């Protein structure tokens, strides 16, 4: 079971030639750990997962597994998705007998599987990983929308512990009515419209802005869940962080801010970060 209500979706570090920088990614995770962050999502969000090939994902996984302090003291979730199901299964198999706490299971972009094909894809990867699993539905990015019926069907698998829903937010209310478990969670993807989403029933957070100010974002989310009042001073801090991260391209902004701290997170893979001369 994944215990933490919030995890930070960390960006992946790249060198200037766009090759993978495992150490830079670990440096950022280590910095978050020193700030009190208890859970991170690696190779799962911030739009980079599908730019990584299987070899790179395995290198990233091996790098994390080599960091005893991080892997033994943090709840580390690893993103598993591929346009090729066999590659996703291979990655899941390598995760199975490790201290990785769980997986975020995304869906392949562009190819538009049927609901039945997506359910079989999910079952195969979950079986290989044997880890607590968050389903990740993001139709705006992938073109595929996991249906309410498919979510309910997959929720019957004990290892499926939640849903990160970036599509139709009203889906959460419908799923809640039919999922026959108390320990099934709904993850907000990022901080945009987070207050409305909490009111709709989302109860966990996959944070992007937490890469910059994890303490502020975590305290804010806790207050939203417990319906505590946000002070004017707190609101000003939160608004500044949200503006820094989300005005323009969030991933580009994140990397600029992390680099400014002296952590070598590097650049984005083009076309992200392209500018006209």
C-alpha positions in Angstrom: 0.0 0.0 0.0 1.2 3.5 -0.8 0.8 5.6 2.4 1.8 9.1 1.4 -1.0 11.6 0.5 1.4 13.6 -1.7 4.3 12.6 -4.0 6.5 14.9 -6.1 6.6 14.1 -9.8 10.2 14.8 -10.5 11.6 15.8 -13.9 14.4 13.8 -15.5 17.8 15.3 -15.9 19.4 15.5 -19.3 22.9 16.7 -20.5 23.1 19.4 -23.1 23.2 16.7 -25.9 19.8 15.5 -24.5 21.3 12.2 -23.2 20.1 10.9 -19.9 21.8 12.3 -16.7 21.0 9.7 -14.0 23.1 11.4 -11.4 21.5 14.8 -12.0 18.1 13.2 -11.4 19.3 11.6 -8.2 20.8 14.9 -7.0 17.4 16.5 -7.2 15.6 13.6 -5.4 18.3 13.8 -2.7 17.7 17.5 -2.3 13.9 16.9 -2.0 14.6 14.2 0.6 16.7 16.7 2.7 13.7 19.1 2.6 11.5 16.4 4.2 9.9 15.0 1.1 8.8 11.4 1.8 7.6 10.3 -1.7 8.6 10.9 -5.3 7.4 9.7 -8.7 10.2 9.0 -11.1 9.9 8.5 -14.9 6.2 9.1 -14.6 5.1 12.6 -15.2 6.1 16.0 -16.4 5.7 14.8 -19.9 9.0 13.1 -20.3 8.2 9.4 -19.8 7.6 8.6 -23.5 10.8 10.3 -24.6 12.8 7.7 -22.5 13.5 4.4 -24.2 13.6 1.1 -22.2 17.4 1.2 -21.8 17.2 4.7 -20.3 14.3 3.8 -18.0 16.3 0.8 -16.7 19.4 2.9 -16.2 17.3 5.4 -14.2 15.8 2.5 -12.2 19.2 1.0 -11.5 20.5 4.4 -10.4 17.7 4.8 -7.9 18.2 1.3 -6.5 21.9 2.0 -5.9 21.0 4.9 -3.5 20.4 3.0 -0.3 19.4 6.0 1.8 16.7 7.1 -0.7 15.3 3.7 -1.6 15.1 2.6 2.0 13.6 5.8 3.5 11.4 7.2 0.7 8.3 5.9 -1.0 9.5 5.8 -4.5 7.0 5.3 -7.3 8.2 4.5 -10.8 6.3 5.3 -14.0 5.6 2.3 -16.3 4.2 2.9 -19.7 5.2 2.2 -23.3 3.8 2.3 -26.8 5.1 -1.3 -26.8 3.4 -3.4 -24.1 6.3 -5.9 -24.1 8.8 -3.2 -23.1 6.4 -2.0 -20.3 6.2 -5.6 -19.1 10.0 -5.9 -19.1 10.4 -2.8 -17.0 7.7 -4.0 -14.6 9.4 -7.3 -14.2 12.7 -5.5 -13.2 10.8 -3.5 -10.6 9.1 -6.5 -9.1 11.7 -7.7 -6.6 13.0 -4.3 -5.6 12.2 -1.7 -2.9 10.4 0.5 -5.3 7.1 1.2 -3.5 4.7 1.2 -6.4 4.1 2.0 -10.0 2.2 4.7 -11.9 0.6 2.9 -14.9 0.1 5.1 -17.9 -1.4 4.3 -21.3 0.4 4.4 -24.7 0.0 7.6 -26.8 -1.4 7.8 -30.3 -2.2 4.1 -31.0 -5.7 4.3 -29.3 -6.2 0.8 -27.9 -9.8 -0.3 -27.2 -11.0 -0.5 -23.6 -10.6 -4.2 -23.6 -7.0 -4.0 -25.0 -6.2 -1.4 -22.3 -7.5 -3.5 -19.5 -5.5 -6.5 -20.7 -2.4 -4.2 -21.1 -2.9 -3.1 -17.5 -3.4 -6.6 -16.1 -0.2 -7.8 -17.8 1.9 -5.0 -16.4 0.5 -5.2 -12.9 1.1 -9.0 -12.9 4.7 -8.5 -13.8 5.4 -5.7 -11.3 3.4 -7.1 -8.4 3.4 -3.6 -6.9 0.7 -1.2 -5.7 -0.5 0.5 -8.8 -1.9 4.0 -9.6 -3.8 4.1 -12.9 -2.9 7.2 -14.9 -5.5 8.5 -17.3 -4.5 11.5 -19.4 -6.5 11.6 -22.6 -5.3 15.1 -23.5 -1.7 13.8 -23.8 -2.3 10.2 -25.1 -5.5 10.4 -27.1 -6.8 7.5 -25.1 -9.5 7.8 -22.3 -9.8 5.0 -19.8 -13.6 4.5 -19.2 -15.4 4.5 -15.9 -16.3 0.8 -16.6 -12.6 -0.1 -17.2 -11.5 1.8 -14.0 -14.0 -0.1 -11.9 -13.0 -3.4 -13.5 -9.3 -2.7 -12.8 -10.1 -1.5 -9.2 -11.2 -5.1 -8.4 -7.5 -6.0 -8.6 -6.2 -5.6 -5.0 -2.9 -4.1 -6.2 -4.7 -1.2 -7.9 -4.8 1.4 -5.2 -5.8 4.6 -7.0 -6.4 6.7 -10.1 -4.6 9.8 -11.3 -7.3 11.4 -13.5 -6.2 14.2 -15.8 -9.3 14.0 -18.1 -12.9 14.3 -17.1 -12.9 15.3 -13.4 -16.6 14.3 -13.0 -15.4 10.7 -13.6 -14.2 10.6 -10.0 -17.7 11.0 -8.5 -19.0 8.2 -10.8 -16.1 5.9 -9.9 -16.5 6.5 -6.2 -20.1 5.3 -6.3 -19.1 1.9 -7.8 -15.7 1.1 -6.4 -16.3 -1.3 -3.6 -13.3 -0.4 -1.5 -12.4 2.2 1.1 -8.6 2.1 0.2 -8.9 3.5 -3.3 -7.5 7.0 -3.8 -7.9 9.8 -6.4 -4.8 11.7 -7.3 -4.8 15.3 -8.6 -2.2 15.7 -11.3 -0.5 19.0 -10.6 -1.8 22.1 -8.8 -4.0 23.6 -11.5 -7.6 23.9 -10.2 -6.6 21.8 -7.2 -9.2 23.4 -4.8 -12.1 22.5 -7.1 -10.7 19.0 -7.5 -10.5 18.4 -3.8 -14.2 19.4 -3.5 -14.9 16.8 -6.3 -13.4 14.0 -4.2 -9.7 14.0 -5.1 -7.8 13.1 -2.0 -4.1 12.7 -3.0 -1.7 14.8 -5.0 0.9 14.1 -7.7 2.7 17.4 -7.3 4.7 19.4 -9.9 5.2 22.7 -8.0 6.4 20.7 -5.0 9.7 20.3 -6.9 10.3 24.0 -6.1 8.6 24.5 -2.7 7.7 21.1 -1.3 6.9 22.3 2.3 4.5 25.1 1.1 2.7 22.9 -1.4 2.4 20.0 1.1 1.0 22.3 3.9 -1.5 23.8 1.4 -2.8 20.4 0.3 -3.2 19.3 3.9 -5.2 22.4 4.6 -7.4 21.8 1.6 -8.1 18.2 2.6 -9.0 19.2 6.2 -10.9 22.3 5.1 -8.7 24.7 7.0 -8.6 28.4 6.1 -5.7 29.5 3.9 -4.3 32.8 5.3 -3.6 35.8 3.1 0.1 35.4 3.6 0.0 31.7 2.7 -2.1 32.6 -0.4 0.5 35.1 -1.6 3.3 32.5 -1.3 1.3 29.8 -3.1 0.3 32.2 -5.9 3.9 33.1 -6.5 5.0 29.5 -6.7 2.1 28.6 -9.1 3.0 31.6 -11.3 6.7 30.6 -11.4 5.9 27.0 -12.4 2.8 27.3 -14.6 3.3 30.5 -16.6 4.5 29.2 -19.9 5.9 25.7 -20.2 6.0 24.1 -16.7 8.8 21.7 -17.4 11.0 24.4 -18.8 10.3 26.6 -15.8 11.0 23.7 -13.3 14.3 23.0 -14.8 15.4 26.6 -14.8 14.5 27.0 -11.2 16.2 23.7 -10.2 19.3 24.6 -12.1 19.5 27.9 -10.3 19.8 26.0 -7.1 23.0 24.4 -8.4 21.4 21.0 -9.1 22.3 19.8 -12.6 18.9 18.9 -13.9 19.9 20.3 -17.3 17.6 20.9 -20.3 14.4 19.5 -21.8 14.4 17.3 -24.8 13.4 19.3 -27.8 10.9 20.4 -29.0 10.2 21.3 -25.4 12.2 24.4 -24.7 12.5 25.5 -28.4 12.5 29.3 -28.9 12.5 31.4 -32.0 15.7 33.3 -32.6 
